[in-house]
Amino acid sequence: MTNWLPGDCREANERFVGTDDAEWGIMNPITRRAAAALVTLTLVGAACTSDGGSTGDSTPAGTDAPGETTAPGATTAPGDTVEVVQADESKLDAVQSAGVFKCGTRDALPGFATLDDSGEHIGFDSDFCRVIAAAVLGDATAVDMVDLETDARFTALQSGEVDALVRNTTWTASRDGNEGATFLQPTFYDGQGMMVASDSGFASITDMDNVTICVAQGTTTEGNAAAEATRLGLAWEVRPFENVDLIQEAFIAGQCDGWSSDTSQLTGLRSVYPDGPDALVILPEVFSKEPLAPAVADGDTTWAQAVNWAIFATIQGEEFGITSENIDTFATTADPNIQKFLGQVVEGDAVLDPGLGLPTDFAYQVIKQVGNYAEIFDRNLAPLGLERGVNALWSDGGLMYSPPYR
Ligand SMILES: N[C@@H](CCC(=O)N[C@@H](CS)C(=O)NCC(=O)O)C(=O)O
């Protein structure tokens, strides 16, 4: 047995599981049942607003967040406070029983989520869908990629059509509060920018007055553009379109002076522009904060924690220098922190089970099958010319930081 001396800095709730497995000490998933709990939820119009704010639309009957049930006989309207019962089965159990993870994503976001020639989803968001499947199911391919239009994201999450959303979605207070969504560790810290034709003569957004700015509807982009125009005292007509294809069509037809979105999106879209990337230029200003984060439906802490730790595994893996290529060389590591992280036997007879309901080798599966954060970034975003910037590890001066796995 492991002997811990008084004064060891081991958390009191750390739990180790004895195993006979010599090396990786892999344990079966622990099924965790969330206790039935009464939760009070204020329902505000959950429709597709730019920032999750109220549109005056009411939540359709029967569209409570998964795992939540409106008190019998209740009818809800925006602003009503209703009592909901959290179901005793977590989405974690449901996904593990189904053997497949339904990931809300997209097929038209270069760098983040597109289809390759064989119809496979590729991209940064697509890979984070696989990260979650690898952690929860031990199989990165056990994902059902569900393509969602921008303004269908939150309703798909609320209705249970998807188990989680990994779709270049900005975490904001209004979305946290109004959309029945719980946002998790951001995978990419972004900011909104402006793209214009190279021959437009605009060198800064401050040059742009009495112009039309085209944006995707149901995004944070819409509200940010209006706010920026007000802040700068400029007259911008902000024109929303249902999807990027329609924005591009309008831009090519000369109906848009500017095309505004998250800078990463603009970089990806510029790279596949029909007239070539040089026909477009991204102006220097970044005028919002867009932390792009996975989200799950409110009311299921067990599932939220499982998804969050799947994401953290990619960041911690990079910090440890563990890649999909070299991970098996760590089978003989003497570093107890890495042994715990990879679900190995620590000090001869135990593996760490932090009680997250994930297999104890989940981090191993994530990195082996999909890669660490740097590998996922380099595979999908570096080719577009995006640099790590604030998305570097904290130890390199960036914002990517995983809580310790112990
Ligand atoms: N991060 C922003 C914007 C995300 C977003 O959906 N951007 C548009 C801008 S190009 C988009 O992805 N549209 C793609 C589509 O679904 O066609 C948000 O969460 O609202």
The ligand as a MOL file (V3000), in Angstrom:
LIG
                    3D

  0  0  0     0  0            999 V3000
M  V30 BEGIN CTAB
M  V30 COUNTS 20 19 0 0 0
M  V30 BEGIN ATOM
M  V30 1 N -18.3800 33.1250 -31.6960 0
M  V30 2 C -19.5290 33.8190 -32.1760 0
M  V30 3 C -19.7300 33.6480 -33.6640 0
M  V30 4 C -19.8210 32.2400 -34.0490 0
M  V30 5 C -20.4180 32.0280 -35.4030 0
M  V30 6 O -21.3780 31.2620 -35.4950 0
M  V30 7 N -19.9080 32.6720 -36.4510 0
M  V30 8 C -20.4730 32.6220 -37.7440 0
M  V30 9 C -19.6070 33.5690 -38.5380 0
M  V30 10 S -18.8740 33.2260 -39.9360 0
M  V30 11 C -20.5040 31.2610 -38.2680 0
M  V30 12 O -19.7870 30.4480 -37.7660 0
M  V30 13 N -21.2930 30.9870 -39.2620 0
M  V30 14 C -21.1320 29.7690 -39.9190 0
M  V30 15 C -22.3190 29.0700 -40.4100 0
M  V30 16 O -22.9430 28.4090 -39.6080 0
M  V30 17 O -22.5700 29.1000 -41.5990 0
M  V30 18 C -20.7540 33.3320 -31.4520 0
M  V30 19 O -20.6520 32.4390 -30.6260 0
M  V30 20 O -21.8340 33.8780 -31.6680 0
M  V30 END ATOM
M  V30 BEGIN BOND
M  V30 1 1 1 2
M  V30 2 1 2 3
M  V30 3 1 2 18
M  V30 4 1 3 4
M  V30 5 1 4 5
M  V30 6 2 5 6
M  V30 7 1 5 7
M  V30 8 1 7 8
M  V30 9 1 8 9
M  V30 10 1 8 11
M  V30 11 1 9 10
M  V30 12 2 11 12
M  V30 13 1 11 13
M  V30 14 1 13 14
M  V30 15 1 14 15
M  V30 16 2 15 16
M  V30 17 1 15 17
M  V30 18 2 18 19
M  V30 19 1 18 20
M  V30 END BOND
M  V30 END CTAB
M  END
